[in-house]
Amino acid sequence: MQLPEDQLRAGHIPADLYRQIPPGTDVRRVVIVQEAPRSYTGPIVLTLVVVTGSIAVLLVIAFVAQVVAGAAVAVLSATSGLTYAINRTSKTKKGI
């Protein structure tokens, strides 16, 4: 029995707890309640869900903004003759 939890499971009462028991108490009827160890699973999962949700929301916003911009360019080019062109320049310069 190395750990205090092993001693409590075996029915031994540690000296510091034994001193807190009032005189005249039947030690065989004493129940020691231990607090459960803290679990970090919940906060970690919650953090991962929040981060994943935030990334998903940002991706949806970026996609919607791209679709709206494309639709706006299409409408403007169809109605008022405004065009949007992407100029691709060659990387090599041609000699004179």
A tleap script that builds the chain and sets N, CA, C and O, in Angstrom:
source leaprc.protein.ff14SB
mol = sequence {
  NMET GLN LEU PRO GLU ASP GLN LEU ARG ALA
  GLY HIE ILE PRO ALA ASP LEU TYR ARG GLN
  ILE PRO PRO GLY THR ASP VAL ARG ARG VAL
  VAL ILE VAL GLN GLU ALA PRO ARG SER TYR
  THR GLY PRO ILE VAL LEU THR LEU VAL VAL
  VAL THR GLY SER ILE ALA VAL LEU LEU VAL
  ILE ALA PHE VAL ALA GLN VAL VAL ALA GLY
  ALA ALA VAL ALA VAL LEU SER ALA THR SER
  GLY LEU THR TYR ALA ILE ASN ARG THR SER
  LYS THR LYS LYS GLY CILE
}
set mol.1.N position { 0.847 -1.184 0.000 }
set mol.1.CA position { 0.000 0.000 0.000 }
set mol.1.C position { 0.887 1.240 0.000 }
set mol.1.O position { 1.369 1.681 1.043 }
set mol.2.N position { 1.087 1.778 -1.170 }
set mol.2.CA position { 1.952 2.939 -1.307 }
set mol.2.C position { 1.168 4.251 -1.233 }
set mol.2.O position { 1.637 5.221 -0.638 }
set mol.3.N position { 0.005 4.282 -1.821 }
set mol.3.CA position { -0.762 5.521 -1.919 }
set mol.3.C position { -1.804 5.614 -0.806 }
set mol.3.O position { -2.288 4.593 -0.318 }
set mol.4.N position { -2.149 6.840 -0.407 }
set mol.4.CA position { -3.214 6.999 0.607 }
set mol.4.C position { -4.545 6.410 0.161 }
set mol.4.O position { -5.322 5.930 0.987 }
set mol.5.N position { -4.817 6.446 -1.173 }
set mol.5.CA position { -6.072 5.871 -1.657 }
set mol.5.C position { -6.118 4.364 -1.388 }
set mol.5.O position { -7.171 3.810 -1.071 }
set mol.6.N position { -4.954 3.711 -1.522 }
set mol.6.CA position { -4.897 2.271 -1.239 }
set mol.6.C position { -5.170 2.001 0.237 }
set mol.6.O position { -5.839 1.025 0.577 }
set mol.7.N position { -4.661 2.854 1.109 }
set mol.7.CA position { -4.907 2.681 2.543 }
set mol.7.C position { -6.383 2.869 2.876 }
set mol.7.O position { -6.950 2.124 3.676 }
set mol.8.N position { -7.004 3.881 2.248 }
set mol.8.CA position { -8.423 4.109 2.521 }
set mol.8.C position { -9.274 2.963 2.001 }
set mol.8.O position { -10.245 2.573 2.648 }
set mol.9.N position { -8.922 2.414 0.832 }
set mol.9.CA position { -9.670 1.287 0.292 }
set mol.9.C position { -9.534 0.054 1.173 }
set mol.9.O position { -10.451 -0.762 1.267 }
set mol.10.N position { -8.381 -0.072 1.814 }
set mol.10.CA position { -8.158 -1.233 2.676 }
set mol.10.C position { -8.776 -1.052 4.061 }
set mol.10.O position { -8.744 -1.974 4.875 }
set mol.11.N position { -9.334 0.113 4.332 }
set mol.11.CA position { -9.990 0.337 5.611 }
set mol.11.C position { -9.118 1.006 6.653 }
set mol.11.O position { -9.558 1.170 7.791 }
set mol.12.N position { -7.906 1.397 6.314 }
set mol.12.CA position { -7.037 2.083 7.260 }
set mol.12.C position { -7.409 3.563 7.310 }
set mol.12.O position { -7.717 4.175 6.288 }
set mol.13.N position { -7.377 4.114 8.494 }
set mol.13.CA position { -7.667 5.534 8.663 }
set mol.13.C position { -6.345 6.237 8.947 }
set mol.13.O position { -5.688 5.926 9.940 }
set mol.14.N position { -5.939 7.190 8.085 }
set mol.14.CA position { -4.688 7.911 8.321 }
set mol.14.C position { -4.733 8.679 9.640 }
set mol.14.O position { -5.807 9.029 10.128 }
set mol.15.N position { -3.561 8.936 10.207 }
set mol.15.CA position { -3.467 9.560 11.528 }
set mol.15.C position { -4.083 10.949 11.545 }
set mol.15.O position { -4.728 11.320 12.526 }
set mol.16.N position { -3.898 11.735 10.467 }
set mol.16.CA position { -4.460 13.092 10.474 }
set mol.16.C position { -5.987 13.065 10.471 }
set mol.16.O position { -6.624 13.925 11.080 }
set mol.17.N position { -6.578 12.078 9.785 }
set mol.17.CA position { -8.035 11.949 9.822 }
set mol.17.C position { -8.504 11.334 11.138 }
set mol.17.O position { -9.585 11.660 11.628 }
set mol.18.N position { -7.706 10.457 11.699 }
set mol.18.CA position { -8.074 9.800 12.951 }
set mol.18.C position { -8.191 10.818 14.081 }
set mol.18.O position { -9.038 10.676 14.963 }
set mol.19.N position { -7.339 11.847 14.053 }
set mol.19.CA position { -7.399 12.889 15.092 }
set mol.19.C position { -8.642 13.756 14.971 }
set mol.19.O position { -9.050 14.378 15.951 }
set mol.20.N position { -9.254 13.811 13.789 }
set mol.20.CA position { -10.439 14.650 13.593 }
set mol.20.C position { -11.736 13.943 13.997 }
set mol.20.O position { -12.791 14.571 14.091 }
set mol.21.N position { -11.648 12.643 14.233 }
set mol.21.CA position { -12.839 11.894 14.627 }
set mol.21.C position { -13.132 12.185 16.099 }
set mol.21.O position { -12.228 12.103 16.931 }
set mol.22.N position { -14.388 12.527 16.437 }
set mol.22.CA position { -14.723 12.825 17.838 }
set mol.22.C position { -14.516 11.599 18.732 }
set mol.22.O position { -14.684 10.465 18.284 }
set mol.23.N position { -14.151 11.832 19.992 }
set mol.23.CA position { -13.947 10.703 20.912 }
set mol.23.C position { -15.249 9.915 21.103 }
set mol.23.O position { -16.337 10.489 21.122 }
set mol.24.N position { -15.121 8.615 21.242 }
set mol.24.CA position { -16.282 7.753 21.456 }
set mol.24.C position { -16.921 7.265 20.174 }
set mol.24.O position { -17.907 6.530 20.229 }
set mol.25.N position { -16.394 7.645 19.023 }
set mol.25.CA position { -16.961 7.207 17.745 }
set mol.25.C position { -16.446 5.808 17.417 }
set mol.25.O position { -15.268 5.507 17.608 }
set mol.26.N position { -17.334 4.973 16.930 }
set mol.26.CA position { -16.937 3.630 16.513 }
set mol.26.C position { -16.212 3.761 15.171 }
set mol.26.O position { -16.813 4.119 14.158 }
set mol.27.N position { -14.934 3.471 15.183 }
set mol.27.CA position { -14.099 3.666 13.995 }
set mol.27.C position { -14.499 2.717 12.875 }
set mol.27.O position { -14.245 2.996 11.704 }
set mol.28.N position { -15.122 1.599 13.228 }
set mol.28.CA position { -15.530 0.652 12.192 }
set mol.28.C position { -16.699 1.166 11.373 }
set mol.28.O position { -16.964 0.662 10.281 }
set mol.29.N position { -17.400 2.163 11.888 }
set mol.29.CA position { -18.558 2.704 11.175 }
set mol.29.C position { -18.252 4.045 10.500 }
set mol.29.O position { -19.158 4.690 9.973 }
set mol.30.N position { -17.010 4.459 10.512 }
set mol.30.CA position { -16.622 5.726 9.886 }
set mol.30.C position { -16.459 5.500 8.382 }
set mol.30.O position { -15.807 4.551 7.948 }
set mol.31.N position { -17.064 6.393 7.602 }
set mol.31.CA position { -16.950 6.337 6.145 }
set mol.31.C position { -16.189 7.574 5.695 }
set mol.31.O position { -16.581 8.703 5.992 }
set mol.32.N position { -15.109 7.351 4.985 }
set mol.32.CA position { -14.307 8.461 4.476 }
set mol.32.C position { -14.661 8.662 3.012 }
set mol.32.O position { -14.541 7.745 2.201 }
set mol.33.N position { -15.096 9.862 2.685 }
set mol.33.CA position { -15.498 10.185 1.317 }
set mol.33.C position { -14.378 10.979 0.668 }
set mol.33.O position { -13.937 12.002 1.192 }
set mol.34.N position { -13.926 10.493 -0.480 }
set mol.34.CA position { -12.875 11.185 -1.201 }
set mol.34.C position { -13.475 11.971 -2.361 }
set mol.34.O position { -14.443 11.544 -2.990 }
set mol.35.N position { -12.885 13.111 -2.623 }
set mol.35.CA position { -13.299 13.901 -3.777 }
set mol.35.C position { -12.705 13.261 -5.027 }
set mol.35.O position { -11.542 12.858 -5.048 }
set mol.36.N position { -13.531 13.177 -6.068 }
set mol.36.CA position { -13.064 12.569 -7.315 }
set mol.36.C position { -12.017 13.469 -7.957 }
set mol.36.O position { -12.105 14.693 -7.852 }
set mol.37.N position { -11.035 12.882 -8.614 }
set mol.37.CA position { -10.036 13.707 -9.290 }
set mol.37.C position { -10.667 14.503 -10.426 }
set mol.37.O position { -11.617 14.046 -11.063 }
set mol.38.N position { -10.134 15.692 -10.673 }
set mol.38.CA position { -10.693 16.561 -11.702 }
set mol.38.C position { -10.427 15.980 -13.087 }
set mol.38.O position { -9.325 15.527 -13.397 }
set mol.39.N position { -11.463 16.009 -13.900 }
set mol.39.CA position { -11.341 15.532 -15.273 }
set mol.39.C position { -11.232 16.730 -16.198 }
set mol.39.O position { -12.041 17.655 -16.119 }
set mol.40.N position { -10.233 16.718 -17.075 }
set mol.40.CA position { -10.026 17.820 -18.011 }
set mol.40.C position { -10.601 17.513 -19.389 }
set mol.40.O position { -10.394 18.288 -20.324 }
set mol.41.N position { -11.306 16.416 -19.534 }
set mol.41.CA position { -11.857 16.038 -20.830 }
set mol.41.C position { -12.887 17.048 -21.318 }
set mol.41.O position { -12.862 17.450 -22.481 }
set mol.42.N position { -13.784 17.456 -20.439 }
set mol.42.CA position { -14.838 18.402 -20.834 }
set mol.42.C position { -14.301 19.726 -21.348 }
set mol.42.O position { -14.674 20.142 -22.445 }
set mol.43.N position { -13.434 20.410 -20.593 }
set mol.43.CA position { -12.905 21.689 -21.091 }
set mol.43.C position { -12.097 21.555 -22.378 }
set mol.43.O position { -12.141 22.447 -23.225 }
set mol.44.N position { -11.361 20.456 -22.539 }
set mol.44.CA position { -10.571 20.272 -23.759 }
set mol.44.C position { -11.491 20.067 -24.957 }
set mol.44.O position { -11.273 20.659 -26.015 }
set mol.45.N position { -12.517 19.235 -24.799 }
set mol.45.CA position { -13.458 19.004 -25.893 }
set mol.45.C position { -14.207 20.290 -26.229 }
set mol.45.O position { -14.419 20.594 -27.403 }
set mol.46.N position { -14.606 21.040 -25.219 }
set mol.46.CA position { -15.303 22.301 -25.460 }
set mol.46.C position { -14.423 23.269 -26.241 }
set mol.46.O position { -14.902 23.930 -27.163 }
set mol.47.N position { -13.146 23.363 -25.886 }
set mol.47.CA position { -12.223 24.243 -26.604 }
set mol.47.C position { -12.074 23.815 -28.052 }
set mol.47.O position { -12.089 24.656 -28.950 }
set mol.48.N position { -11.930 22.514 -28.291 }
set mol.48.CA position { -11.808 22.025 -29.667 }
set mol.48.C position { -13.073 22.304 -30.483 }
set mol.48.O position { -12.988 22.653 -31.660 }
set mol.49.N position { -14.237 22.152 -29.863 }
set mol.49.CA position { -15.495 22.417 -30.573 }
set mol.49.C position { -15.605 23.899 -30.917 }
set mol.49.O position { -16.020 24.246 -32.023 }
set mol.50.N position { -15.238 24.776 -29.985 }
set mol.50.CA position { -15.314 26.219 -30.231 }
set mol.50.C position { -14.361 26.625 -31.347 }
set mol.50.O position { -14.733 27.397 -32.230 }
set mol.51.N position { -13.127 26.108 -31.315 }
set mol.51.CA position { -12.146 26.452 -32.347 }
set mol.51.C position { -12.605 25.927 -33.709 }
set mol.51.O position { -12.526 26.650 -34.702 }
set mol.52.N position { -13.078 24.693 -33.768 }
set mol.52.CA position { -13.556 24.121 -35.025 }
set mol.52.C position { -14.755 24.895 -35.559 }
set mol.52.O position { -14.844 25.155 -36.759 }
set mol.53.N position { -15.664 25.257 -34.684 }
set mol.53.CA position { -16.831 26.041 -35.099 }
set mol.53.C position { -16.439 27.412 -35.615 }
set mol.53.O position { -17.006 27.889 -36.597 }
set mol.54.N position { -15.478 28.050 -34.966 }
set mol.54.CA position { -15.019 29.369 -35.415 }
set mol.54.C position { -14.384 29.280 -36.799 }
set mol.54.O position { -14.636 30.127 -37.655 }
set mol.55.N position { -13.566 28.262 -37.017 }
set mol.55.CA position { -12.934 28.087 -38.332 }
set mol.55.C position { -13.998 27.830 -39.394 }
set mol.55.O position { -13.916 28.370 -40.498 }
set mol.56.N position { -14.985 27.017 -39.070 }
set mol.56.CA position { -16.058 26.732 -40.034 }
set mol.56.C position { -16.843 27.997 -40.373 }
set mol.56.O position { -17.176 28.224 -41.536 }
set mol.57.N position { -17.137 28.815 -39.375 }
set mol.57.CA position { -17.866 30.064 -39.622 }
set mol.57.C position { -17.044 30.992 -40.500 }
set mol.57.O position { -17.590 31.610 -41.414 }
set mol.58.N position { -15.748 31.105 -40.246 }
set mol.58.CA position { -14.890 31.966 -41.070 }
set mol.58.C position { -14.815 31.465 -42.513 }
set mol.58.O position { -14.824 32.269 -43.445 }
set mol.59.N position { -14.741 30.148 -42.704 }
set mol.59.CA position { -14.716 29.609 -44.061 }
set mol.59.C position { -16.032 29.875 -44.797 }
set mol.59.O position { -16.023 30.189 -45.987 }
set mol.60.N position { -17.140 29.753 -44.108 }
set mol.60.CA position { -18.437 30.030 -44.731 }
set mol.60.C position { -18.544 31.506 -45.097 }
set mol.60.O position { -19.036 31.841 -46.174 }
set mol.61.N position { -18.091 32.388 -44.214 }
set mol.61.CA position { -18.127 33.828 -44.509 }
set mol.61.C position { -17.259 34.142 -45.721 }
set mol.61.O position { -17.664 34.923 -46.581 }
set mol.62.N position { -16.072 33.546 -45.802 }
set mol.62.CA position { -15.187 33.788 -46.947 }
set mol.62.C position { -15.825 33.284 -48.240 }
set mol.62.O position { -15.745 33.956 -49.269 }
set mol.63.N position { -16.449 32.124 -48.201 }
set mol.63.CA position { -17.106 31.580 -49.389 }
set mol.63.C position { -18.272 32.462 -49.829 }
set mol.63.O position { -18.426 32.746 -51.017 }
set mol.64.N position { -19.083 32.891 -48.880 }
set mol.64.CA position { -20.233 33.745 -49.214 }
set mol.64.C position { -19.751 35.074 -49.776 }
set mol.64.O position { -20.340 35.585 -50.728 }
set mol.65.N position { -18.693 35.643 -49.210 }
set mol.65.CA position { -18.163 36.912 -49.719 }
set mol.65.C position { -17.659 36.747 -51.145 }
set mol.65.O position { -17.847 37.637 -51.974 }
set mol.66.N position { -17.023 35.620 -51.439 }
set mol.66.CA position { -16.538 35.366 -52.793 }
set mol.66.C position { -17.701 35.227 -53.776 }
set mol.66.O position { -17.641 35.754 -54.887 }
set mol.67.N position { -18.738 34.534 -53.379 }
set mol.67.CA position { -19.899 34.360 -54.251 }
set mol.67.C position { -20.599 35.691 -54.479 }
set mol.67.O position { -21.010 35.987 -55.601 }
set mol.68.N position { -20.741 36.502 -53.427 }
set mol.68.CA position { -21.388 37.813 -53.559 }
set mol.68.C position { -20.573 38.722 -54.468 }
set mol.68.O position { -21.136 39.434 -55.299 }
set mol.69.N position { -19.247 38.704 -54.317 }
set mol.69.CA position { -18.399 39.544 -55.173 }
set mol.69.C position { -18.502 39.095 -56.627 }
set mol.69.O position { -18.597 39.934 -57.523 }
set mol.70.N position { -18.487 37.813 -56.872 }
set mol.70.CA position { -18.635 37.312 -58.244 }
set mol.70.C position { -19.972 37.667 -58.844 }
set mol.70.O position { -20.055 38.038 -60.015 }
set mol.71.N position { -21.025 37.557 -58.046 }
set mol.71.CA position { -22.357 37.912 -58.536 }
set mol.71.C position { -22.450 39.406 -58.817 }
set mol.71.O position { -23.075 39.813 -59.796 }
set mol.72.N position { -21.841 40.218 -57.976 }
set mol.72.CA position { -21.870 41.671 -58.184 }
set mol.72.C position { -21.139 42.038 -59.474 }
set mol.72.O position { -21.617 42.881 -60.232 }
set mol.73.N position { -20.014 41.432 -59.728 }
set mol.73.CA position { -19.275 41.706 -60.965 }
set mol.73.C position { -20.086 41.253 -62.175 }
set mol.73.O position { -20.122 41.943 -63.193 }
set mol.74.N position { -20.737 40.092 -62.065 }
set mol.74.CA position { -21.552 39.603 -63.178 }
set mol.74.C position { -22.728 40.525 -63.458 }
set mol.74.O position { -23.040 40.800 -64.616 }
set mol.75.N position { -23.377 41.001 -62.411 }
set mol.75.CA position { -24.523 41.902 -62.594 }
set mol.75.C position { -24.065 43.233 -63.168 }
set mol.75.O position { -24.702 43.759 -64.081 }
set mol.76.N position { -22.981 43.785 -62.656 }
set mol.76.CA position { -22.502 45.071 -63.153 }
set mol.76.C position { -22.031 44.972 -64.602 }
set mol.76.O position { -22.256 45.890 -65.390 }
set mol.77.N position { -21.392 43.883 -64.952 }
set mol.77.CA position { -20.929 43.753 -66.328 }
set mol.77.C position { -22.087 43.540 -67.287 }
set mol.77.O position { -22.013 43.955 -68.443 }
set mol.78.N position { -23.153 42.901 -66.827 }
set mol.78.CA position { -24.300 42.664 -67.697 }
set mol.78.C position { -25.166 43.910 -67.854 }
set mol.78.O position { -25.751 44.126 -68.916 }
set mol.79.N position { -25.252 44.717 -66.826 }
set mol.79.CA position { -26.167 45.872 -66.873 }
set mol.79.C position { -25.502 47.134 -67.400 }
set mol.79.O position { -26.099 47.842 -68.210 }
set mol.80.N position { -24.312 47.429 -66.974 }
set mol.80.CA position { -23.724 48.723 -67.349 }
set mol.80.C position { -22.468 48.579 -68.195 }
set mol.80.O position { -21.798 49.575 -68.467 }
set mol.81.N position { -22.148 47.419 -68.597 }
set mol.81.CA position { -20.984 47.248 -69.448 }
set mol.81.C position { -19.669 47.294 -68.700 }
set mol.81.O position { -18.612 47.337 -69.330 }
set mol.82.N position { -19.696 47.287 -67.387 }
set mol.82.CA position { -18.469 47.284 -66.588 }
set mol.82.C position { -17.882 45.887 -66.613 }
set mol.82.O position { -18.583 44.900 -66.388 }
set mol.83.N position { -16.587 45.815 -66.891 }
set mol.83.CA position { -15.961 44.493 -66.947 }
set mol.83.C position { -14.856 44.402 -65.921 }
set mol.83.O position { -14.326 45.407 -65.448 }
set mol.84.N position { -14.531 43.196 -65.598 }
set mol.84.CA position { -13.457 42.911 -64.654 }
set mol.84.C position { -12.521 41.938 -65.344 }
set mol.84.O position { -12.925 40.845 -65.741 }
set mol.85.N position { -11.277 42.341 -65.484 }
set mol.85.CA position { -10.324 41.497 -66.199 }
set mol.85.C position { -9.132 41.202 -65.310 }
set mol.85.O position { -8.686 42.041 -64.527 }
set mol.86.N position { -8.641 40.008 -65.450 }
set mol.86.CA position { -7.428 39.629 -64.741 }
set mol.86.C position { -6.300 39.630 -65.764 }
set mol.86.O position { -6.324 38.864 -66.727 }
set mol.87.N position { -5.327 40.480 -65.552 }
set mol.87.CA position { -4.194 40.559 -66.470 }
set mol.87.C position { -3.114 39.610 -66.006 }
set mol.87.O position { -2.645 39.676 -64.870 }
set mol.88.N position { -2.732 38.733 -66.904 }
set mol.88.CA position { -1.638 37.810 -66.588 }
set mol.88.C position { -0.451 38.223 -67.443 }
set mol.88.O position { -0.492 38.126 -68.669 }
set mol.89.N position { 0.579 38.673 -66.803 }
set mol.89.CA position { 1.770 39.062 -67.540 }
set mol.89.C position { 2.721 37.878 -67.568 }
set mol.89.O position { 2.769 37.068 -66.642 }
set mol.90.N position { 3.469 37.802 -68.646 }
set mol.90.CA position { 4.434 36.706 -68.738 }
set mol.90.C position { 5.624 37.003 -67.860 }
set mol.90.O position { 5.990 38.162 -67.665 }
set mol.91.N position { 6.220 35.972 -67.337 }
set mol.91.CA position { 7.350 36.152 -66.430 }
set mol.91.C position { 8.635 36.447 -67.173 }
set mol.91.O position { 9.564 37.012 -66.596 }
set mol.92.N position { 8.708 36.079 -68.433 }
set mol.92.CA position { 9.924 36.357 -69.221 }
set mol.92.C position { 9.660 37.571 -70.103 }
set mol.92.O position { 8.619 37.673 -70.752 }
set mol.93.N position { 10.613 38.475 -70.111 }
set mol.93.CA position { 10.490 39.654 -70.956 }
set mol.93.C position { 11.025 39.335 -72.338 }
set mol.93.O position { 12.083 38.727 -72.503 }
set mol.94.N position { 10.265 39.761 -73.311 }
set mol.94.CA position { 10.689 39.514 -74.681 }
set mol.94.C position { 11.616 40.631 -75.127 }
set mol.94.O position { 11.359 41.806 -74.865 }
set mol.95.N position { 12.672 40.267 -75.787 }
set mol.95.CA position { 13.650 41.243 -76.253 }
set mol.95.C position { 13.137 42.030 -77.458 }
set mol.95.O position { 12.252 41.572 -78.179 }
set mol.96.N position { 13.687 43.186 -77.660 }
set mol.96.CA position { 13.296 44.046 -78.775 }
set mol.96.C position { 13.915 43.573 -80.053 }
set mol.96.O position { 13.698 44.176 -81.104 }
savepdb mol mol.pdb
quit
